[in-house]
Amino acid sequence: MSDENVQAFRRSGQTGKTRSVSQPSSAEQARHAADAKRQKLPRGSSDTFEVRKPHKK
């Protein structure tokens, strides 16, 4: 897997839906974006983050 065109996604703990939280970029940039968002989550939030390639439509 190349490190290009990787996105950070936020998965809602309540609904299980995922939302992109970064533009497609390098894996390192996507990881930084996910870490920044994770730190802003309210305490006790069940949301999770994943860094992966977007699924092809």
ABEGO torsion letter per residue (X at the ends): XBABGBBBBBBBAAAGBBBBABBBBBAAAAAAAAAAAAAABBBGBABBBBBBBBBBX
